[in-house]
Amino acid sequence: VAQSHISMYVNEVGHNMELVENIAAFMPSSRAVAYYIHIDKPMAKDETVELLVNYKEHYEEMRERRGYGIANIRDGAKSDAHDITRVRRNLKDRFLVEESILKFTEDEIRQVVDFFKRRVCGGLKDATSKLASVEKDDPDLLRQCIAQRRIHWLSKILKTRFHALLGRRAT
């Protein structure tokens, strides 16, 4: 019963001093976040409360992308709603991802490929199989095309790295 009343989402306080954090976020590993709720007083039956977390500096880049980061507030930096700014941020991120992948070991490549096979490809295949009957202006069509393009890009980088590892091992 309790689990059906637990929120799947928390909001972020950002730099709004009027919002009070009532969720503590801990990262037991680099790939997981554990949340702990802290409410000062007992809640009445059917009472609701907004869950608020402060990710501190770990979330600042996302705040800036959404338009409420320190750089947005103090320096007038633009959010990702501004096309040129979004493209510049995305290219910077893309170069960082490429740099990281080009250092992968064979085992890391295997883990990424396994993840894509288990978690991504099935959903993408289901979504894109319906595209023939989708309207041209449907936002899902655009998102699925972008997803396919990103997977193609990732596969090329992974293939490049894998061939480099094979060449190194052969010598």
DSSP file with accessible surface (Angstrom, degrees, kcal/mol):
  #  RESIDUE AA STRUCTURE BP1 BP2  ACC     N-H-->O    O-->H-N    N-H-->O    O-->H-N    TCO  KAPPA ALPHA  PHI   PSI    X-CA   Y-CA   Z-CA
    1    1 A V              0   0  152      0, 0.0     4,-0.5     0, 0.0     3,-0.4   0.000 360.0 360.0 360.0 -46.7    0.0    0.0    0.0
    2    2 A A    >   +     0   0   73      1,-0.2     3,-1.7     2,-0.2     4,-0.3   0.907 360.0  58.0 -60.7 -40.8    2.7    2.5    1.0
    3    3 A Q  G >  S+     0   0  165      1,-0.3     3,-1.4     2,-0.2    -1,-0.2   0.855  98.3  59.7 -61.6 -32.5    4.6    1.9   -2.3
    4    4 A S  G 3  S+     0   0   93     -3,-0.4    -1,-0.3     1,-0.3    -2,-0.2   0.679 107.0  48.4 -70.2 -13.7    1.6    3.0   -4.4
    5    5 A H  G <  S+     0   0  152     -3,-1.7     2,-0.5    -4,-0.5    -1,-0.3   0.345  87.2 104.4-105.8   5.2    1.7    6.4   -2.6
    6    6 A I  S <  S-     0   0  112     -3,-1.4     2,-0.1    -4,-0.3    -3,-0.0  -0.756  74.2-119.4 -91.4 131.5    5.4    7.0   -3.1
    7    7 A S        -     0   0   61     -2,-0.5    -2,-0.1     1,-0.1    -1,-0.1  -0.369   9.0-152.4 -67.4 143.9    6.3    9.5   -5.7
    8    8 A M  S    S+     0   0  161     -2,-0.1     2,-0.3     1,-0.0    -1,-0.1   0.512  79.6  51.9 -89.1  -8.7    8.5    8.4   -8.6
    9    9 A Y        -     0   0  186      2,-0.0     2,-0.3     0, 0.0    42,-0.2  -0.946  59.9-164.8-130.9 150.9    9.8   11.9   -9.1
   10   10 A V        -     0   0   39     -2,-0.3     2,-0.2    40,-0.1    42,-0.2  -0.955  20.3-131.5-127.3 150.2   11.4   14.6   -7.0
   11   11 A N  E     -a   52   0A  84     40,-3.0    42,-2.8    -2,-0.3     2,-0.4  -0.659  20.7-121.6 -96.6 161.4   11.8   18.2   -7.9
   12   12 A E  E     -a   53   0A  23     -2,-0.2    42,-0.2    40,-0.2    40,-0.0  -0.846   4.1-148.3-108.6 133.9   15.1   20.1   -7.6
   13   13 A V    >   +     0   0   11     40,-2.6     3,-1.9    -2,-0.4     6,-0.2   0.795  32.2 176.8 -71.6 -25.9   15.4   23.3   -5.4
   14   14 A G  T 3   -     0   0    6     39,-0.4    -1,-0.2     1,-0.2    42,-0.1  -0.331  65.2 -33.4  59.1-133.0   18.0   24.8   -7.7
   15   15 A H  T 3  S+     0   0   59     53,-0.4     2,-0.9    39,-0.0    -1,-0.2   0.142 100.3 122.7-108.7  19.6   19.0   28.3   -6.5
   16   16 A N    X   -     0   0   76     -3,-1.9     3,-1.3     1,-0.2     0, 0.0  -0.727  44.6-165.7 -85.5 106.6   15.5   29.2   -5.2
   17   17 A M  T 3  S+     0   0  167     -2,-0.9    -1,-0.2     1,-0.3    -3,-0.1   0.642  82.5  66.8 -69.7 -13.5   16.1   30.1   -1.6
   18   18 A E  T 3  S+     0   0  174     -5,-0.1     2,-0.3     2,-0.0    -1,-0.3   0.729  85.8  83.1 -79.6 -21.1   12.3   29.9   -0.9
   19   19 A L  S <  S-     0   0   62     -3,-1.3     2,-0.5    -6,-0.2    -6,-0.0  -0.666  71.2-147.3 -86.5 139.2   12.2   26.2   -1.5
   20   20 A V        -     0   0  110     -2,-0.3    32,-0.2     2,-0.0     2,-0.2  -0.921  15.1-125.4-111.9 125.0   13.2   23.9    1.4
   21   21 A E        +     0   0   74     -2,-0.5    32,-0.2     1,-0.1     3,-0.1  -0.448  34.8 164.9 -66.4 129.7   14.9   20.6    0.7
   22   22 A N        +     0   0   20     30,-2.1    16,-3.0    -2,-0.2     2,-0.4   0.260  59.4  68.7-127.7   6.4   13.1   17.6    2.3
   23   23 A I  E     -Cb  37  53A   8     29,-1.9    31,-0.5    14,-0.2     2,-0.5  -0.995  66.3-152.9-125.6 131.0   14.8   14.8    0.3
   24   24 A A  E     -C   36   0A  33     12,-3.1    12,-2.4    -2,-0.4     2,-0.5  -0.901  11.6-153.2-102.6 130.7   18.5   13.9    0.8
   25   25 A A  E     -C   35   0A  31     -2,-0.5     2,-0.4    29,-0.3    10,-0.2  -0.914  13.7-178.5-106.8 128.8   20.1   12.3   -2.2
   26   26 A F  E     -C   34   0A 116      8,-2.9     8,-3.7    -2,-0.5     3,-0.1  -0.969  20.9-142.9-124.3 143.3   23.1    9.9   -1.8
   27   27 A M  E     +     0   0A 107     -2,-0.4     6,-0.2     6,-0.2     3,-0.0  -0.835  16.5 179.4-107.8  94.8   25.0    8.2   -4.5
   28   28 A P  E    S+     0   0A  98      0, 0.0     2,-0.3     0, 0.0    -1,-0.2   0.754  78.7   3.1 -65.9 -21.6   26.0    4.7   -3.4
   29   29 A S  E >  S-C   32   0A  61      3,-0.7     3,-1.2    -3,-0.1    -3,-0.0  -0.933  86.3 -96.7-150.0 173.8   27.6    4.2   -6.8
   30   30 A S  T 3  S+     0   0  112     -2,-0.3     3,-0.0     1,-0.2    -3,-0.0   0.628 123.0  44.9 -71.2  -9.3   28.3    6.3   -9.8
   31   31 A R  T 3  S+     0   0  202      1,-0.0     2,-0.3    -4,-0.0    -1,-0.2   0.280 108.4  58.1-117.8   9.7   25.2    4.9  -11.5
   32   32 A A  E <   -C   29   0A  42     -3,-1.2    -3,-0.7     2,-0.0     2,-0.4  -0.988  54.5-159.4-143.4 150.3   22.6    5.0   -8.7
   33   33 A V  E     -     0   0A  60     -2,-0.3     2,-0.4    -6,-0.2    -6,-0.2  -0.998   8.6-158.5-128.3 132.0   21.0    7.6   -6.4
   34   34 A A  E     -C   26   0A  28     -8,-3.7    -8,-2.9    -2,-0.4     2,-0.4  -0.921  11.3-152.4-108.7 136.9   19.3    6.7   -3.1
   35   35 A Y  E     -C   25   0A 102     -2,-0.4     2,-0.4   -10,-0.2   -10,-0.2  -0.915   9.3-169.6-113.7 137.9   16.7    9.2   -1.7
   36   36 A Y  E     -C   24   0A 139    -12,-2.4   -12,-3.1    -2,-0.4     2,-0.3  -0.993  16.5-140.1-127.0 126.6   15.8    9.6    1.9
   37   37 A I  E     -C   23   0A 103     -2,-0.4     2,-0.4   -14,-0.2   -14,-0.2  -0.604  14.1-170.6 -88.5 144.0   12.8   11.7    2.9
   38   38 A H        +     0   0  121    -16,-3.0     2,-0.5    -2,-0.3    -2,-0.0  -0.922   9.2 171.3-135.8 109.2   12.9   14.1    5.9
   39   39 A I        -     0   0   57     -2,-0.4     4,-0.1     1,-0.1   -17,-0.0  -0.984  23.7-149.8-118.6 126.7    9.6   15.7    7.1
   40   40 A D  S    S+     0   0  147     -2,-0.5    -1,-0.1     2,-0.1   -18,-0.0   0.842  77.4  32.7 -66.0 -38.5    9.7   17.6   10.4
   41   41 A K  S    S-     0   0  139      1,-0.0    -1,-0.0     0, 0.0     0, 0.0  -0.869  94.8 -90.0-122.4 155.6    6.2   17.0   11.5
   42   42 A P        -     0   0  124      0, 0.0     2,-0.3     0, 0.0    -2,-0.1  -0.297  43.2-127.2 -60.8 146.0    3.7   14.1   11.1
   43   43 A M        -     0   0   80      4,-0.1     2,-0.1    -4,-0.1     3,-0.1  -0.763  16.6-122.6 -97.2 144.5    1.5   14.3    8.0
   44   44 A A    >   -     0   0   64     -2,-0.3     3,-2.2     1,-0.1    -1,-0.0  -0.399  46.1 -78.1 -77.3 158.5   -2.2   14.0    8.1
   45   45 A K  T 3  S+     0   0  188      1,-0.3    -1,-0.1    -2,-0.1     3,-0.1  -0.330 118.9   9.4 -58.0 135.6   -4.0   11.3    6.1
   46   46 A D  T 3  S+     0   0  145      1,-0.3    -1,-0.3    -3,-0.1     2,-0.2   0.481  94.2 139.4  68.9   5.2   -4.2   12.3    2.4
   47   47 A E    <   -     0   0   83     -3,-2.2     2,-0.3     1,-0.0    -1,-0.3  -0.556  37.4-156.0 -74.3 144.2   -1.9   15.3    3.0
   48   48 A T        -     0   0  127     -2,-0.2     2,-0.3    -3,-0.1    -4,-0.1  -0.858  10.6-168.9-120.3 157.7    0.6   15.7    0.2
   49   49 A V        -     0   0   64     -2,-0.3     2,-0.4    -6,-0.0    -6,-0.0  -0.994  28.2-114.3-143.8 141.2    4.0   17.4    0.1
   50   50 A E        -     0   0  102     -2,-0.3     2,-0.6   -40,-0.0   -40,-0.1  -0.644  31.6-131.7 -75.5 130.3    6.2   18.4   -2.8
   51   51 A L        -     0   0   30     -2,-0.4   -40,-3.0   -42,-0.2     2,-0.4  -0.758  29.2-174.6 -87.0 123.1    9.4   16.4   -2.7
   52   52 A L  E     -a   11   0A  11     -2,-0.6   -30,-2.1   -42,-0.2   -29,-1.9  -0.973   7.2-179.6-127.1 130.0   12.5   18.7   -3.1
   53   53 A V  E     -ab  12  23A   0    -42,-2.8   -40,-2.6    -2,-0.4     2,-0.5  -0.874  19.9-144.3-123.0 154.5   16.1   17.7   -3.4
   54   54 A N        -     0   0   45    -31,-0.5   -29,-0.3    -2,-0.3     3,-0.1  -0.948  12.1-177.4-120.6 108.4   19.3   19.7   -3.8
   55   55 A Y    >   -     0   0   49     -2,-0.5     3,-1.3     1,-0.2     4,-0.2   0.402  28.1-159.3 -82.3  -0.1   21.8   18.0   -6.0
   56   56 A K  G >   -     0   0  105      1,-0.3     3,-1.2     2,-0.2    -1,-0.2  -0.177  62.4 -14.5  56.2-138.5   24.2   20.9   -5.4
   57   57 A E  G >  S+     0   0  134      1,-0.2     3,-1.2     2,-0.2     4,-0.4   0.732 125.1  76.0 -71.1 -17.3   27.0   21.3   -7.9
   58   58 A H  G <  S+     0   0  147     -3,-1.3    -1,-0.2     1,-0.2    -2,-0.2   0.748 102.5  39.3 -64.6 -21.7   26.4   17.9   -9.5
   59   59 A Y  G <> S+     0   0   49     -3,-1.2     4,-2.3    -4,-0.2     3,-0.3   0.368  83.4 103.9-109.4   3.1   23.3   19.2  -11.2
   60   60 A E  H <> S+     0   0   30     -3,-1.2     4,-2.5     1,-0.2     5,-0.2   0.878  78.2  53.9 -60.6 -39.4   24.5   22.7  -12.3
   61   61 A E  H  > S+     0   0   98     -4,-0.4     4,-2.2     1,-0.2    -1,-0.2   0.921 110.6  47.4 -61.5 -40.5   25.0   21.8  -15.9
   62   62 A M  H  > S+     0   0   71     -3,-0.3     4,-1.9     2,-0.2    -1,-0.2   0.900 109.5  54.0 -67.8 -38.6   21.5   20.5  -16.2
   63   63 A R  H  X>S+     0   0    2     -4,-2.3     5,-2.3     1,-0.2     4,-0.9   0.929 109.0  49.1 -59.1 -44.4   20.2   23.7  -14.4
   64   64 A E  H ><5S+     0   0   53     -4,-2.5     3,-0.7     4,-0.3    -2,-0.2   0.914 108.5  52.7 -63.0 -41.1   22.0   25.8  -17.0
   65   65 A R  H 3<5S+     0   0   28     -4,-2.2    15,-3.1     1,-0.2    16,-0.3   0.862 113.2  45.0 -61.1 -33.0   20.5   23.7  -19.8
   66   66 A R  H 3<5S-     0   0  148     -4,-1.9    -1,-0.2    13,-0.2    -2,-0.2   0.528 119.9-109.2 -91.1  -8.1   17.1   24.4  -18.4
   67   67 A G  T <<5S+     0   0   33     -4,-0.9    -3,-0.2    -3,-0.7    12,-0.1   0.550  95.4  88.7  99.0   8.9   17.7   28.1  -17.8
   68   68 A Y      < +     0   0   76     -5,-2.3   -53,-0.4    -6,-0.2    -4,-0.3   0.111  55.8 117.2-128.3  28.7   17.9   28.4  -14.0
   69   69 A G  S  > S-     0   0    0     -6,-0.7     4,-2.4    -8,-0.1     5,-0.2  -0.321  80.7 -98.8 -84.7 172.5   21.6   27.8  -13.3
   70   70 A I  H  >>S+     0   0   52      1,-0.2     4,-3.2     2,-0.2     5,-0.6   0.908 124.6  52.7 -59.2 -43.1   24.0   30.3  -11.7
   71   71 A A  H  >5S+     0   0   17      1,-0.2     6,-2.1     2,-0.2     4,-1.4   0.866 110.1  48.9 -63.9 -33.7   25.3   31.3  -15.2
   72   72 A N  H  >5S+     0   0   19      4,-0.3     4,-0.7     3,-0.2    -1,-0.2   0.925 117.3  40.8 -67.8 -44.6   21.8   31.9  -16.4
   73   73 A I  H  <5S+     0   0  110     -4,-2.4    -2,-0.2     2,-0.1    -3,-0.2   0.945 129.0  26.1 -71.1 -48.4   20.9   34.0  -13.3
   74   74 A R  H  <5S+     0   0  185     -4,-3.2    -3,-0.2    -5,-0.2    -2,-0.2   0.857 133.8  27.6 -87.0 -39.3   24.2   36.0  -13.0
   75   75 A D  H  <<S-     0   0  130     -4,-1.4    -3,-0.2    -5,-0.6    -2,-0.1   0.403  99.0-116.2-109.0  -1.2   25.6   36.1  -16.5
   76   76 A G     <  +     0   0   55     -4,-0.7    -4,-0.3    -5,-0.3    -3,-0.1   0.733  48.6 174.2  74.3  20.4   22.6   35.8  -18.7
   77   77 A A        -     0   0   37     -6,-2.1     2,-0.2    -7,-0.1    -1,-0.2  -0.311  30.2-117.8 -59.2 145.9   23.7   32.4  -20.2
   78   78 A K        -     0   0  113      1,-0.1   -11,-0.2     2,-0.0    -1,-0.1  -0.570  19.4-127.9 -90.4 151.8   21.0   31.0  -22.4
   79   79 A S    >   -     0   0   30     -2,-0.2     3,-1.8   -13,-0.1     7,-0.3  -0.225  39.7 -88.6 -82.9-178.5   19.1   27.7  -21.9
   80   80 A D  T 3  S+     0   0   29    -15,-3.1     6,-0.2     1,-0.3   -14,-0.1   0.561 117.8  81.1 -71.9  -6.0   18.8   24.9  -24.4
   81   81 A A  T 3  S+     0   0   87    -16,-0.3     2,-0.7     5,-0.1    -1,-0.3   0.768  78.5  79.4 -67.1 -21.1   15.6   26.7  -25.7
   82   82 A H  S <> S-     0   0   66     -3,-1.8     4,-2.5     1,-0.2     5,-0.2  -0.783  81.6-148.5 -87.5 112.8   18.2   28.8  -27.6
   83   83 A D  H  > S+     0   0  100     -2,-0.7     4,-2.6     1,-0.2     5,-0.2   0.874  91.1  47.9 -54.6 -48.0   19.1   26.6  -30.6
   84   84 A I  H  > S+     0   0   97      1,-0.2     4,-2.4     2,-0.2    -1,-0.2   0.925 113.3  48.6 -64.2 -41.8   22.7   27.8  -31.0
   85   85 A T  H  > S+     0   0   25      2,-0.2     4,-2.4     1,-0.2    -1,-0.2   0.921 111.8  49.7 -62.6 -44.2   23.5   27.4  -27.3
   86   86 A R  H  X S+     0   0   81     -4,-2.5     4,-2.8    -7,-0.3    -2,-0.2   0.931 110.6  49.6 -61.3 -44.8   22.0   23.9  -27.3
   87   87 A V  H  X S+     0   0   74     -4,-2.6     4,-2.6     1,-0.2     5,-0.2   0.926 110.5  50.3 -62.7 -42.2   24.0   22.8  -30.3
   88   88 A R  H  X S+     0   0  175     -4,-2.4     4,-2.2     1,-0.2    -1,-0.2   0.925 112.9  46.0 -62.1 -44.1   27.2   24.1  -28.8
   89   89 A R  H  X S+     0   0   39     -4,-2.4     4,-2.6     1,-0.2    -2,-0.2   0.919 112.8  50.5 -64.1 -42.9   26.6   22.3  -25.5
   90   90 A N  H  X S+     0   0   56     -4,-2.8     4,-2.6     1,-0.2    -2,-0.2   0.892 110.0  49.5 -64.0 -39.8   25.6   19.1  -27.4
   91   91 A L  H  X S+     0   0   80     -4,-2.6     4,-2.5     2,-0.2    -1,-0.2   0.913 110.2  50.9 -65.6 -40.4   28.8   19.2  -29.5
   92   92 A K  H  X S+     0   0  132     -4,-2.2     4,-1.9    -5,-0.2    -2,-0.2   0.945 113.0  46.0 -60.4 -46.5   30.9   19.7  -26.4
   93   93 A D  H  X S+     0   0   45     -4,-2.6     4,-2.4     1,-0.2    -2,-0.2   0.900 110.3  54.4 -62.2 -40.4   29.2   16.7  -24.8
   94   94 A R  H  X S+     0   0  103     -4,-2.6     4,-2.7     1,-0.2    -1,-0.2   0.928 107.4  49.3 -61.3 -43.9   29.6   14.7  -27.9
   95   95 A F  H  X S+     0   0  120     -4,-2.5     4,-2.5     1,-0.2    -1,-0.2   0.895 110.8  50.8 -64.5 -38.0   33.4   15.3  -28.0
   96   96 A L  H  X S+     0   0   92     -4,-1.9     4,-2.1     2,-0.2    -1,-0.2   0.906 110.9  48.6 -65.2 -40.3   33.7   14.3  -24.4
   97   97 A V  H  X S+     0   0   60     -4,-2.4     4,-2.9     2,-0.2     5,-0.2   0.936 112.0  48.8 -64.9 -45.7   31.7   11.0  -25.0
   98   98 A E  H  X S+     0   0   45     -4,-2.7     4,-2.4     1,-0.2    -2,-0.2   0.931 110.5  51.1 -59.3 -45.0   33.9   10.2  -28.1
   99   99 A E  H  < S+     0   0  107     -4,-2.5    -1,-0.2     1,-0.2    -2,-0.2   0.905 112.7  46.6 -59.6 -40.8   37.1   10.9  -26.1
  100  100 A S  H >< S+     0   0   64     -4,-2.1     3,-1.8     1,-0.2    -2,-0.2   0.940 111.8  49.2 -67.3 -47.9   35.8    8.6  -23.3
  101  101 A I  H >< S+     0   0    9     -4,-2.9     3,-2.2     1,-0.3    -2,-0.2   0.884 101.8  63.2 -61.7 -36.8   34.8    5.8  -25.7
  102  102 A L  T 3< S+     0   0   76     -4,-2.4    -1,-0.3     1,-0.3    -2,-0.2   0.526 104.1  49.7 -70.9   0.7   38.1    5.9  -27.5
  103  103 A K  T <  S+     0   0  138     -3,-1.8    -1,-0.3    -4,-0.1    -2,-0.2   0.340  85.5 125.7-112.0   0.8   39.7    4.8  -24.2
  104  104 A F    <   -     0   0   33     -3,-2.2     2,-0.2    -4,-0.2    -3,-0.0  -0.231  55.0-132.4 -61.5 149.8   37.3    1.9  -23.5
  105  105 A T     >  -     0   0   70      1,-0.1     4,-2.1    60,-0.0     5,-0.2  -0.467  32.5-100.4 -87.7 171.2   38.6   -1.6  -22.9
  106  106 A E  H  > S+     0   0   72      1,-0.2     4,-2.4     2,-0.2     5,-0.2   0.905 125.2  52.4 -59.8 -40.1   37.2   -4.6  -24.7
  107  107 A D  H  > S+     0   0   77      1,-0.2     4,-2.5     2,-0.2    -1,-0.2   0.899 107.2  51.1 -65.0 -39.9   35.1   -5.4  -21.6
  108  108 A E  H  > S+     0   0   79      2,-0.2     4,-2.2     1,-0.2    -1,-0.2   0.904 109.7  50.7 -64.9 -37.5   33.7   -1.9  -21.4
  109  109 A I  H  X S+     0   0   10     -4,-2.1     4,-2.7     2,-0.2     5,-0.2   0.936 109.8  50.5 -63.7 -44.1   32.7   -2.2  -25.1
  110  110 A R  H  X S+     0   0  122     -4,-2.4     4,-2.9     1,-0.2     5,-0.2   0.927 109.2  51.3 -60.0 -42.8   31.0   -5.5  -24.4
  111  111 A Q  H  X S+     0   0   88     -4,-2.5     4,-2.4     2,-0.2    -1,-0.2   0.912 111.1  47.5 -61.4 -42.3   29.1   -4.0  -21.5
  112  112 A V  H  X S+     0   0   36     -4,-2.2     4,-2.5     2,-0.2    -2,-0.2   0.938 113.3  47.5 -65.6 -45.8   27.8   -1.1  -23.6
  113  113 A V  H  X S+     0   0   62     -4,-2.7     4,-2.6     1,-0.2    -2,-0.2   0.934 112.3  49.9 -62.7 -43.5   26.8   -3.4  -26.5
  114  114 A D  H  X S+     0   0   50     -4,-2.9     4,-2.7    -5,-0.2     5,-0.3   0.920 109.9  51.4 -60.1 -43.1   25.0   -5.7  -24.0
  115  115 A F  H  X>S+     0   0   72     -4,-2.4     4,-3.3    -5,-0.2     5,-0.6   0.937 110.9  47.5 -59.7 -47.2   23.2   -2.7  -22.5
  116  116 A F  I  X>S+     0   0   43     -4,-2.5     5,-3.0     1,-0.2     4,-1.4   0.908 113.0  48.7 -63.0 -40.5   22.0   -1.5  -25.9
  117  117 A K  I  <5S+     0   0  143     -4,-2.6     5,-0.5    -5,-0.2    -2,-0.2   0.929 120.8  36.0 -64.3 -43.0   20.9   -5.0  -26.9
  118  118 A R  I  <5S+     0   0  174     -4,-2.7    -2,-0.2    -5,-0.2    -3,-0.2   0.896 132.7  19.7 -77.2 -42.5   19.0   -5.5  -23.6
  119  119 A R  I  <5S+     0   0  176     -4,-3.3    -3,-0.2    -5,-0.3    -2,-0.1   0.668 128.3  27.6-109.1 -21.4   17.6   -2.0  -22.8
  120  120 A V  I  X<S+     0   0   39     -4,-1.4     4,-2.5    -5,-0.6     5,-0.2   0.831 104.7  59.3-112.7 -49.5   17.5    0.1  -26.0
  121  121 A C  H  ><S+     0   0   57     -5,-3.0     4,-2.9     1,-0.2     5,-0.2   0.868 103.6  51.9 -59.8 -42.0   17.2   -1.8  -29.2
  122  122 A G  H  > S+     0   0   39     -5,-0.5     4,-2.6    -6,-0.3    -1,-0.2   0.946 113.6  43.5 -60.5 -48.3   13.9   -3.5  -28.5
  123  123 A G  H  > S+     0   0   45      2,-0.2     4,-2.4     1,-0.2    -1,-0.2   0.901 114.8  49.5 -64.5 -39.4   12.1   -0.3  -27.5
  124  124 A L  H  X S+     0   0   23     -4,-2.5     4,-2.8     2,-0.2     5,-0.2   0.920 110.9  49.9 -66.8 -41.3   13.6    1.6  -30.4
  125  125 A K  H  X S+     0   0  150     -4,-2.9     4,-1.9    -5,-0.2    -2,-0.2   0.940 112.0  48.1 -62.9 -44.3   12.6   -1.1  -32.8
  126  126 A D  H  X S+     0   0   96     -4,-2.6     4,-0.6    -5,-0.2    -1,-0.2   0.923 114.7  46.0 -60.3 -45.2    9.0   -1.1  -31.5
  127  127 A A  H >< S+     0   0   27     -4,-2.4     3,-0.7     1,-0.2    -2,-0.2   0.912 115.5  44.4 -67.0 -41.8    8.8    2.7  -31.7
  128  128 A T  H >< S+     0   0   28     -4,-2.8     3,-1.3     1,-0.2     4,-0.3   0.746 100.1  68.6 -80.3 -19.1   10.2    2.9  -35.2
  129  129 A S  H 3< S+     0   0   84     -4,-1.9     3,-0.4     1,-0.3    -1,-0.2   0.771 100.6  51.2 -68.0 -20.9    8.2    0.1  -36.6
  130  130 A K  T X< S+     0   0  131     -3,-0.7     3,-1.2    -4,-0.6    -1,-0.3   0.467  83.6  94.0 -89.5  -4.3    5.1    2.3  -36.2
  131  131 A L  G X   +     0   0   34     -3,-1.3     3,-1.6     1,-0.3    -1,-0.2   0.777  69.4  69.2 -65.3 -26.5    6.7    5.3  -38.0
  132  132 A A  G 3  S+     0   0  107     -3,-0.4    -1,-0.3    -4,-0.3    -2,-0.1   0.831 106.3  40.7 -62.2 -28.2    5.2    4.4  -41.4
  133  133 A S  G <  S+     0   0  105     -3,-1.2     2,-0.3    -4,-0.1    -1,-0.3   0.308  95.6 107.0-102.6  11.5    1.8    5.3  -40.1
  134  134 A V  S <  S-     0   0   40     -3,-1.6     2,-0.1    -4,-0.2    -3,-0.0  -0.647  75.1-108.3 -94.2 145.9    2.9    8.4  -38.1
  135  135 A E    >   -     0   0  153     -2,-0.3     3,-1.6     1,-0.1     6,-0.2  -0.366  27.6-119.3 -65.1 147.8    2.2   12.0  -39.1
  136  136 A K  T 3  S+     0   0  186      1,-0.3    -1,-0.1     5,-0.1     6,-0.1   0.844 112.2  49.4 -57.8 -36.5    5.3   14.0  -40.4
  137  137 A D  T 3  S+     0   0  158      4,-0.1    -1,-0.3     5,-0.0    -2,-0.1   0.381  78.5 126.7 -89.1   6.5    4.9   16.6  -37.6
  138  138 A D    X>  -     0   0   48     -3,-1.6     4,-1.3     1,-0.2     3,-0.7  -0.468  57.3-144.5 -67.2 125.0    4.7   14.0  -34.8
  139  139 A P  H 3> S+     0   0   83      0, 0.0     4,-2.4     0, 0.0     5,-0.2   0.821  98.8  62.0 -62.6 -26.9    7.3   14.9  -32.1
  140  140 A D  H 3> S+     0   0   73      2,-0.2     4,-2.5     1,-0.2     5,-0.2   0.880  99.3  55.4 -64.6 -36.4    7.8   11.1  -31.5
  141  141 A L  H <> S+     0   0   38     -3,-0.7     4,-2.3    -6,-0.2    -1,-0.2   0.948 109.3  46.0 -60.1 -47.5    8.9   10.7  -35.1
  142  142 A L  H  X S+     0   0  112     -4,-1.3     4,-2.5     1,-0.2    -2,-0.2   0.934 112.9  49.9 -62.3 -45.3   11.6   13.3  -34.6
  143  143 A R  H  X S+     0   0  141     -4,-2.4     4,-2.5     1,-0.2    -1,-0.2   0.903 111.4  48.4 -61.8 -41.2   12.8   11.8  -31.3
  144  144 A Q  H  X S+     0   0   42     -4,-2.5     4,-2.5     2,-0.2    -1,-0.2   0.893 110.9  50.5 -68.5 -36.8   13.0    8.3  -32.7
  145  145 A C  H  X S+     0   0   52     -4,-2.3     4,-2.3    -5,-0.2    -2,-0.2   0.914 111.4  48.6 -65.8 -40.5   15.0    9.6  -35.7
  146  146 A I  H  X S+     0   0   40     -4,-2.5     4,-2.6     2,-0.2    -2,-0.2   0.925 110.6  51.5 -63.8 -42.5   17.4   11.4  -33.4
  147  147 A A  H  X S+     0   0   32     -4,-2.5     4,-2.4     1,-0.2    -2,-0.2   0.927 110.3  48.5 -61.1 -44.0   17.7    8.2  -31.3
  148  148 A Q  H  X S+     0   0   89     -4,-2.5     4,-2.4     1,-0.2    -1,-0.2   0.916 111.1  50.3 -62.6 -41.0   18.5    6.2  -34.3
  149  149 A R  H  X S+     0   0  160     -4,-2.3     4,-2.5     1,-0.2    -2,-0.2   0.916 110.8  49.2 -64.5 -40.6   21.1    8.7  -35.5
  150  150 A R  H  X S+     0   0  141     -4,-2.6     4,-2.9     2,-0.2    -1,-0.2   0.898 110.5  49.9 -66.1 -40.4   22.8    8.7  -32.0
  151  151 A I  H  X S+     0   0   42     -4,-2.4     4,-2.7     2,-0.2    -1,-0.2   0.914 110.4  50.6 -64.5 -40.5   22.9    4.9  -31.9
  152  152 A H  H  X S+     0   0  110     -4,-2.4     4,-2.0     2,-0.2    -2,-0.2   0.940 111.8  48.0 -61.1 -45.2   24.5    4.9  -35.4
  153  153 A W  H  X S+     0   0   35     -4,-2.5     4,-2.0     1,-0.2    -2,-0.2   0.936 112.9  47.9 -61.0 -47.3   27.1    7.5  -34.2
  154  154 A L  H  X S+     0   0   35     -4,-2.9     4,-2.9     1,-0.2     5,-0.2   0.904 108.9  53.9 -61.6 -40.7   27.8    5.5  -31.1
  155  155 A S  H  X S+     0   0   57     -4,-2.7     4,-2.5     1,-0.2    -1,-0.2   0.890 107.5  50.9 -64.0 -37.0   28.2    2.3  -33.0
  156  156 A K  H  X S+     0   0  119     -4,-2.0     4,-2.4     2,-0.2    -1,-0.2   0.924 112.4  45.9 -65.2 -42.0   30.7    3.9  -35.3
  157  157 A I  H  X S+     0   0   20     -4,-2.0     4,-2.5     2,-0.2    -2,-0.2   0.926 114.0  48.5 -67.1 -43.7   32.8    5.1  -32.4
  158  158 A L  H  X S+     0   0   14     -4,-2.9     4,-2.8     1,-0.2    -2,-0.2   0.915 111.6  50.2 -62.0 -41.4   32.6    1.8  -30.6
  159  159 A K  H  X S+     0   0  135     -4,-2.5     4,-2.7    -5,-0.2     5,-0.2   0.919 109.4  51.2 -63.4 -43.4   33.6    0.0  -33.8
  160  160 A T  H  X S+     0   0   86     -4,-2.4     4,-2.0     1,-0.2    -2,-0.2   0.933 113.4  44.9 -58.8 -46.4   36.6    2.3  -34.3
  161  161 A R  H  X S+     0   0   23     -4,-2.5     4,-2.4     2,-0.2    -2,-0.2   0.919 112.0  51.7 -66.2 -41.7   37.8    1.6  -30.7
  162  162 A F  H  X S+     0   0   74     -4,-2.8     4,-2.5     1,-0.2    -2,-0.2   0.931 110.1  48.7 -62.4 -42.8   37.2   -2.1  -31.0
  163  163 A H  H  X S+     0   0  103     -4,-2.7     4,-2.5     1,-0.2    -1,-0.2   0.882 109.4  53.2 -65.6 -35.6   39.3   -2.3  -34.2
  164  164 A A  H  X S+     0   0   45     -4,-2.0     4,-2.0    -5,-0.2    -1,-0.2   0.921 110.2  47.5 -64.5 -40.8   42.0   -0.2  -32.5
  165  165 A L  H  X S+     0   0   19     -4,-2.4     4,-2.1     2,-0.2    -2,-0.2   0.910 111.5  50.3 -66.4 -40.5   42.1   -2.8  -29.7
  166  166 A L  H  X S+     0   0   56     -4,-2.5     4,-2.0     1,-0.2    -2,-0.2   0.912 110.3  50.5 -63.5 -41.3   42.2   -5.7  -32.1
  167  167 A G  H  X S+     0   0   37     -4,-2.5     4,-0.9     1,-0.2    -1,-0.2   0.887 110.4  49.4 -63.4 -39.8   45.1   -4.1  -34.0
  168  168 A R  H  < S+     0   0  152     -4,-2.0     3,-0.3     1,-0.2    -1,-0.2   0.886 111.9  48.1 -66.4 -38.4   47.0   -3.6  -30.8
  169  169 A R  H  < S+     0   0  157     -4,-2.1    -2,-0.2     1,-0.2    -1,-0.2   0.844 106.4  57.4 -72.9 -31.0   46.5   -7.2  -29.7
  170  170 A A  H  <        0   0   89     -4,-2.0    -1,-0.2    -5,-0.2    -2,-0.2   0.742 360.0 360.0 -72.8 -23.5   47.5   -8.6  -33.1
  171  171 A T     <        0   0  151     -4,-0.9    -3,-0.0    -3,-0.3     0, 0.0  -0.402 360.0 360.0 -89.8 360.0   50.9   -6.9  -32.9
